[in-house]
Amino acid sequence: MRVRQIDNVLDLFEIYARERSPLTLTALSEALGIPKSSTFNVIETLVTRGFLYETKPRGGYYPTQRLLELARSMMDGDPLTARIHGQLEALAAATGETAVLAAREQDDVVYVDVVESTAPIRYFAKIGERRPIYTTSSGKAILTTYDPAERAGILQALRYFPYQNATKRDARELAADLEASMIRGWCEDSAETTPDVMGLGVPVVAGGRRYGLAVAGPIYRMQDNREALVKHLRAAAARIRDIEV
């Protein structure tokens, strides 16, 4: 049996993930579809617990970092990601590039595990960092795991921003990129988020969850080495899928 109060709290955070801006009591009440009095009770509880704060008098409310901190703490104890970590270490060692495991969070991916390259010139990344899902090889890899109808809906709902010249500008362009990626068996980000950085990614579905496994590094070092890098990626992905949860 579903608990409506819990539904309201989860819906509230999903609204913030979508809107990414402070929201007033009235705006939240309308978005949640519940009376202002009920919305006020939800807000007051979350403010008291430190999950929301008022940006300024009558300026609306916005989530604090507390939810992210709790999520990170929980992920630190996740038995699946703990078992996968060794595979990321092996992947980084085999390729000489930074290995990343990412999961979807609405329109973004969040890095749930990272093993950086030891090379002086490398891609720097940290656990907990977020990137737009449509600009990264790991994010694209995750998108390929959805069936065509669901994937089309996700692509249509995304907000596209031209971070770099190579960034995909709309759902049609991204869909074509994903179709080509599925045919060849891997996804690519060539300076779509960060200048001079390339990422190669493959999907991994493990423990009932969708991940994007990727290696990233400077374009000059990766662009002529795709075949070998993808071989290591696929091998690592296969080993991860075999890990018992």
Salt bridges, closest charged atoms under 4 A:
ASP7 OD2 - ARG2 NH2 2.83
ASP7 OD2 - ARG4 NH1 3.87
GLU19 OE2 - ARG18 NE 3.61
ASP78 OD2 - ARG209 NH1 2.67
GLU89 OE2 - HIS85 NE2 3.21
GLU97 OE2 - ARG221 NE 2.77
GLU105 OE1 - ARG130 NH1 2.38
ASP108 OD1 - ARG20 NH2 3.17
ASP108 OD2 - ARG130 NH2 3.03
ASP113 OD2 - HIS85 ND1 2.74
GLU116 OE1 - ARG122 NE 3.27
GLU129 OE1 - ARG131 NH2 2.95
ASP177 OD2 - LYS140 NZ 2.73
GLU179 OE2 - ARG151 NH2 3.91
GLU188 OE1 - ARG226 NE 2.77
GLU192 OE2 - LYS140 NZ 2.73
GLU192 OE2 - LYS168 NZ 3.13
